Amino acid sequence: MKHITTTILLVWAGLSMLHAQTVTTITTNASKIDDDIIFDSAGNLYGSNYVGSTVYKRTPDGVETVFTNGIGSPNGMAFNDDGTIVLAANTGNKLYKIFPDGSKTILIPSISGPSGMLRMPNSDTILVTTYIQHKIWKLAPDGTLIDYLSHPQFNGPVGLCYDDAGNLYVANFSDRKIFKVTPNGEISFLTQPPLGQNIGFLAHSHGFLYATAFNAHKIYKIDLNGNYNVWLGSTLGTTDGNAAVAKFNQPNGIRPSSTGDTLYVSDFGSKKVRMITDLNGTSNSSDLVAPEWNLQVSPNPVVQNALVTFELRDPTLISLSLYDIQGHLVQMILPERELSTGKHQYLLQNNDLQAATYYLHIRSGEGRNRVHKVLIL
């Protein structure tokens, strides 16, 4: 019986590993990719070396070469219909057109701090963020720049991505605020993860946003309502492996595969590209979903008071706290306490809280956590 039980456990562990994210370093010292990454239709990867002047190319079979160079801090990239790449030279204050053979020409000779770049869906127009001017331009194929989006809270915007409904998401590098832009141009605040000093880039896949927490060495997973959690990463490092052990060194650029089941991330610190497989598999202990807790806040938005409800499968040390968007604790709902198995309810009191967006944190003693967005009216 002991041998049968051991075998079952080993098989279960093996199956679990098959369904967890795996992080693998796919580039070598032949390239130094630390910023935006992009793929062409043949599967070739192109990566910017921001602390340098070079864009590198990696073929699907792993051959790494210099694609083009002589650019002042190459940053965001996007493809044109003709297979050329539009490239932002961030400190060079220019936009380049890069041809398939690596030759280049200056497309826009003067633009202040261009950074993130994204092709609009079903369009030949490219979006360009300006880190210094805190806005977004539209770039037409003929090189015409059109002032497109601005917002009082844009603060060094870099990360851009679209969801399946055509909503645009914009992330501030400087203060981590993420905004949603509807197809008709309405801009609203979505969320602001607290960890790390910066957000590098954004990606969307299968109904979630993924954001690189540059100086926290982590990757956030964010649902389209703005609820977020640390998905992968812990302390600084370059460890490959499953979700429990993988570490990043200032993750920055991030792009999904064409199928959306794989993410590619550039490490600013190590100058390497990391591949994350099986996005929909199980994750580390701080996964966003945490379905066994079934955390709910009702009503939400909150006018007076609300009930925070959650469920525990086992006796667990739990704390509940409410933070504002600057990361300041505004209400300790439940100091850490061991709770029994079953359903629990606690009162969230609107005691002179300003009308704003807040974040409810639920944490367990062993490190599990989840964040739930709460709107106070």
N, C-alpha and C positions, 0 to 999 in steps of 0.2 A: 504494500500500500504506500509506503514511504517513497519507493522508487517511482510509482505512478504519479504521486503528487508532485514530486520534483520535476518529472518530465512535463507535466501540465504547466507548471510555473515557468519552465524554460521556454516552452512553446508560446505561452502568453506573452512573455517578455519580448520574444523575437518578433511576434506580430505587432506589439506596441511600437517597437523601434521602426518597423516598416511604415508606420502611420504618423511618425513625428518628423518635424522639419530636420533637415540635415544641411549643415553649412560646410561648404567646400571652397578652398582658395583655388581659383582657376588661372591666375596669371603668375608670371615669374618675375625675376629681376630684370628681364629684358624690356619691361615696360614699367612706367611709373604713373599709374592712373589713380588720381585722387579726387576727381570731381565728376562732372556729368558723364553718363554713359548712354550709348544709343546703339541700335542694331539696324542693319540694312536688311533687305528682303532675302538675301542669301545667307543670313545668319552671322555675318561678320560684326564683331563688336568694335566700337570706336569709343575711346575714353580720353578725357581731357586731363592734362597735368597742370593744375592751377598754379602750383608753386614751380613754375617753369614756363616753357613756351611751346610745348609739343602736344600733338594729338597722336595717340597710338592706335594701332589696328591689331585685332586678334581674330584670326580665322577660326571657323568651327573646329578645325583639327588642331588648334592650339598654337599656330605660328604667330609670333608677336613681332611687329615692325613699327618703325616710325612712319606715320601716315603723312603728317605735315608738321612744320615747326615755324619758328620765328614770329610767334603770336604772344602778345602781352597778356598773360594769365588767361589762357583759354578756359571757358566756362560752359554755358549751356549750348546745346546743339539741337538742330531739327533738320529733317530732310525736305527738299523740294521734290516736285513731281519728276524732274529730270535726273534725279539721283545725286544731285549736288547737296552739300551740307551747308546750312547757314550756321555760323559759329560766332558766339559772343566773346570778344576780347575784353575782359572785365576792366583791367587796369589800362589796357591799350585804348579803351573808349571807342571801339570800332566794331562793326559787323563784317565778317568775311564770308565769301562764298568759296567753298572748297570743292574742287572737281574730283571725280572718281580716281584720277591718277595722283591726287595729293597736291596738285598745283592750286594756287589760290589767287583771288583778287579781292580788293576791298569793295564791299557792297555799300556800306554806310561809313563814311570817313570820320564822322563825329557824332557820338551818342554817349551820354554820361552814365558810366558804370553799368553796361548791359550785363545781365547775369542769367536768369532762367529763360528757357525757350521751349515752346511747345507748338506743334502743328494743330490747328483747329480741326475738329472732325468734319469730314466731307467737304474740305475746303483747301484752297491753295494758299491760304493766309497763315502766317506764323505769329504767335504771341511772343513778345519780348518783354521781360521785366527789367526795369532800371533800378538797381539797388540804391543808387544815390538819390534819384528823384522820386522814389517811392510810388511808382505807377507802372502801368502796363501799356505797351504800344502794340499796334497791329502792323505787321510788315507784309506788304503786297509783293507779288512775284517780281514786279518791275523796280523794287527797291524803295517804294514810297512808304514812309512811316506815318501812321495815323494815331493820334492820341486816343486811347481806347478806354482804360479804366483807371480811376484814382479813388482814394478813400482816405479820410482823415487818420485812420488807424493802420494804413499800410506803412510798414516800417522795415525797409530793406527786404521787399518781397523777392523770393527766389523760386521756391517750389511751386510747380503747377501740375495739375492733372484734371482729367474729366472723368465723371462717372458715366454709367450706361445711359442715363437719362439726359445727358448733355449739360449737366451742371459743372461749372468750373470751380476748382478749389485752388486757393492761393495761400501760401504759407510765408509768413515773415521769418526770415533768417534771424533777425535781431531779438525779437521778444516771443517767438513761438506761437503767435496768434495765427489761426487758420480761418479763412473766410470762404463762404460759399457764394457763387455768382450764378444766378439762374440764367436760362437761355435768353430771357428778356432784359438782362442786365442788372437785376436787383442784387445788391451786395448785402450779406448779413454775416455777423460773427458766428462761427461754428464752435470752436473750442480753443483751448490753450493748454497743452500739456505742460506740467510744471518742471519736469526733470530736464537737466541739461541747459546750457546757456543759448543754444541755437538749434534751429531745424534746418537741415541741409536741403533735401529735396523731398518731393511727394510722389507717390505712385498709387494707382487704383487697380484693384483686382477683385473680382467676385464679390462686389458689394462692400468692400472695406477699403479705407485709405491706409497707406503705410508711410510713416514719416521717420527719417533718420534723426535721432537725437545726438547731434554732433559731439558735444562735449560730455555727454552722459554715457556714450559708448553703447547705446541701446537703440532698438527700433520699436516705435509705437505702432499698435494696431488700433484703428479708430473706426467706429461705425458711422453711418451717414447721419446720425443724430448728434454726433459729437462726443459720445462716450468713448473712452480710450483706456488703454492699459499698456504696460510694457509687454511686448510680444517676445522679443529675443534680446539677449545680451545681459551683461551684469557689470563687471568691472573691466577696466582697460585690458585688452589682450588681443591675440590673433589666433585663438584656439579654434580649430575646426571640430565638427562633430554634431551631435544631436542638440536639441533645444536646451537640454539641461546643462550642457558644458560649453556651448559655443560662445566666443567672445569677439568683440569688435574693437577696432582702434580708430575712433573718430569716424564712424560711418557717415557718408556724405551723399554721393549720387545713388539713385535707386531707380530701376526700371523693371517692369514685368516682362516675361516672355510673351510671345504671340498667343500662347494658349492660356496665359494667366496663372499657371500652376507653379511657376518658378519666378523668383526675384533675383536680380543681380544688384549688388551693392559695392560701391567703391569705398575703401578705407582711406581716409585722408592721411592718417598717421603711418600706415604701413605701405601705402601706394600700391595696394593689391585689390583685385576684384574678387568678391566672394559670391558664391552661388547658393541660394536658399531654395531647396526643393520641398515639394508637398506642402503648399501653403494652407491647405484645408485640413491637414493632419493635426494631431494633438500638439500642444506647445508646452512651455515650461509652467511652473506653478502659478505664475501671475497672468495666465491667459485671460484675455478679455471676456470670454464667454462665461466661464465659471457657472455652468448651468445648474449645478446642485444647489447654489445659493438662491436662485430665483429672486434676485433683488428687485424690488419695486418701490416706487415713491408715488403716493396717491393722496390728493390730486397733484398733478404736475402739468402746468404751472401752479405755484402755491400762492394763495391770496392771504390766508391766515396761518393755519397749521396743516401739516401733512403727516401721513403714517408711512414710516419706513418699514417694509416687510421683507423678511428673508427666511430661508429654511436651511437647517443644518442636518447633515446625515449622521454626524457623530458629535459628541461633546467637543467644543472648540473654543479657544480663546479668541474673542472678537472685540474690535473697537469700531465705532462709527464717529466720523468727524466731517464737518462741513468747512470748505475752503472757498475763498473768493478767487477771481481769475488771476490775481497776483500771487497766489499761493499762500495767503495768510489764513491761519485758522480763525474762523469766526464763530464756530459753535462746536463744542464737544458733546455730541449726542449720547455716546456711550463710551466711557473710559474702558480700557481693556478688561474683559471679564470672561470667565469660562461659562459658556452657555450650554444647555442641554440639547440633545437631539430634538428636532422638530421645528415648528414655525415660531418666529419671534416678531414682535412689533414694537417700534419705538416712535416717539413723537418728535417730529421736526417742527420747532416753534419759530414762527416769524416774529421775533422780538426786535422790532425796530430795524430789521435788515433793510438795506436799500434795495430798490427794485433793480435786479441785475441777474446775471448768470452765475451760478455757484456750482461747486463740485462736491458730491457726497463720496467720501472714501470709506469703504469697508475693508478692514484688514484682519487677518488671522495671526495668531501667535507664531505660526510656522512660516509666515511670509507671503501667504496668498493675499491678493488684494484685487479690488475692482473699483472703478470710478464711474459714477453715474451723474449726468448733467441734470441740474435742477434750476428751474427758472422761478425766481421770486418776483411777484407783481406788487 
